[in-house]
């Protein structure tokens, strides 16, 4: 095994090749291996369970479709499929946010009157805080947002480095810059 080669990457790439040959069990294995982290990343980015679940499924459908592409297989044969999934999930999450913002701009309806139910004020405040956090994340460069979210859900520096294509020794500095930009 070559220096720096990850067993998980080899397994993922083998599974991907088998998916390209029509092996359903390989797709299920790859799906179960990465689902929680892809979903976690999207849930933190989108803040909505149903939307995160939908986008997660779209990410895996995209992987499934790409598994049949000879060019995709050749390009990703020696790469980390997990990193591809996280990059794709982040990009698709941003697309979902932009779509949501466009829909919101078209709809001029406001939140219902918070005076109608007890505890509604706290709920509205919580929603406003969540919206502010998500808005701040969408205003950051995508790489900074991806790093902050990946670390928040427990990715290692090595996994973060692989996902964004930098040396693991750079992750700490990049995270510090991302945190400062977020604040």
C-alpha positions, 0 to 999 in steps of 0.5 A: 500500500502506498504511503498516505493511502487510506484503507477507507479510500481503497474500500470506497473506490472499490465499492464505487467501481462495483456500483458502476458494474450494477452492484446494488449491495455496494451502493448500500454499503457506501451509502450507510458508511457515509450517510450520517456525516453527509446528513450531519453536514447538511443539517447544520448548514440547512437547519431543517431535517426534511430538507437536509434529508432530501439533499442528502439523498440527492447527493447519493443519487448524484454519486450513483449516477456518476459511478456509471461514468467512466470519466468519473471513475478514472478521475476519482480512482485514487481519491477520497470518495468521502471528500467528494461526497462532503464537497458535493454536499456542501455545494448542493446545500448552498444551492438549496439555501440560494433556492430557499432565499429566492423563494422567500423573496418571491413570497412576501408573507411574514411570520405569523403574529408571535403574540398568539401563543405562549412561548412564541417569543422565545421560538421567534428569537431562536429562529432569528438566531438560527437564521442569523447563524445560517446567514453568516455561514452563507456570507463566508467563503464556502471553504471556511463554512465547510471547515467550520461545519465539518469540525463542529460535527467531529471530522478530524483535521486530516478528513477536513484537509482531504475534503478541501484539498489542503495539507493537514497542518494548514487546517488549524490556521484555516479554522482559526481564520474561519472562526474569526470571520464567523465572529 
